[in-house]
Amino acid sequence: MRIIGGIHRGRPLLAPKGRNTRPTSDRARESVFNILNHGSWHHGVLEDAMVLDVFAGTGALGLEALSQGAKHAAFIEREHPAIEFCKKNINALKETERTSVMTFDATDPISRPLYLQHRNLVFLDPPYGKYLGAEALKALVQKDWLKEGAVCVMEMSRKIPEIIPAGFSLQDERIYGIAKVQFLIWVG
């Protein structure tokens, strides 16, 4: 697994062995970022973005966003082994000053800390088939994490899709093997 574009292009990312973690493939990540860079339904969302990487795992999505022009990335992950890989990847890319790593359940988040700005780009890659992505989006809105108009990229099982929560508008969706990726905008 590698960073596919921007200032860290080609740099490797660490991921745990086995099937407990399911990082977004390089190919799917490249497609997602092509859509974010060139989609007609948003305006330069990556440039200086304030990113939230939810169910962050290795941190690949948030770190890719930083590599491609985002200003800051906050990572939310509750599993300690995944957090360690995320922190190792942040350190390897020397991105500690532009990142925050938080340990809590995204479906029951803390209120947004005042030192963190509202987020305008959100990545969600929850465990498949448990409907945690939609629950996390609703909870993050309630706890004041999202800026109105935030672009939310949610990965899910193609066979067991998430339900789009109220207040979010579907802009695009793509299929990558067993995964479906939806591009949503929070309209409030």
PyMOL commands that set and color helices and strands:
alter all, ss='L'
color gray80, all
select helices_A, chain A and resi 6-8+26-38+60-67+80-92+96-98+132-142
alter helices_A, ss='H'
color red, helices_A
select strands_A, chain A and resi 50-54+72-76+99-102+119-124+146-157+168-176+179-186
alter strands_A, ss='S'
color yellow, strands_A
deselect
rebuild
show_as cartoon
